[in-house]
Amino acid sequence: AQSVTQPDIHITVSEGASLELRCNYSYGATPYLFWYVQSPGQGLQLLLKYFSGDTLVQGIKGFEAEFKRSQSSFNLRKPSVHWSDAAEYFCAVGARGGNTPLVFGKGTRLSVIA
Amino acid sequence: EPEVTQTPSHQVTQMGQEVILRCVPISNHLYFYWYRQILGQKVEFLVSFYNNEISEKSEIFDDQFSVERPDGSNFTLKIRSTKLEDSAMYFCASSPQGQTYEQYFGPGTRLTVT
């Protein structure tokens, strides 16, 4: 069965500092990988996704993520955080082969301080 | 940009009552999903729907739950007799057919069972 682990429940960074949110997955093969962001009172917005090819993927809002098969990881990064990035971030995995359900991690809450 | 919409944004109901949560998926999408997020926990898959039938469901989706696409635009989740533990945020999602696999989420309905 698939599973996703986001080891950090809450992270606080200063505005302008770099960010890395960790995600590890468990799956028998190479899955589809996603990062979603949820602002307070909002739905889940897709930041980026990995299906195949280049293991460094670019997303919206200046985010990127790197798929590392050997570490079963898909960490999210941003070189310079803005106060508006404060939100909940969810890593998710989907099985290959079609429109199958996503399995989410528990999320990491990001706080940004001045 | 097309988006998934959900109504109501917040529903309060008494234990034992029936509730219907409504979703309008993106118009050319063919796959529909319901997920839920109990406060402080991860987003969990409930059910997926394609071609007017359930394609997959989780253990959570027991006999008290049902889904329906009553017309060409709405997708509903009915909880027949609500329990306190059904209190959660319920998200609807939709995705197009094909390999892109992206699921687009609505803003959610917060269900509170008292």
Interface residues (C-beta under 8 A of the other chain):
Chain A: Y32 Y36 G41 Q42 G43 L44 Q45 L46 K49 F51 F90 A92 G94 G98 N99 T100 P101 L102 V103 F104 G105 K106 G107
Chain B: V4 Q6 Y31 Y33 Y35 Q41 K42 V43 E44 F45 S48 Y50 S55 E56 S58 F91 A93 S95 Q97 Q99 Y101 E102 Q103 Y104 F105 G106 P107 G108
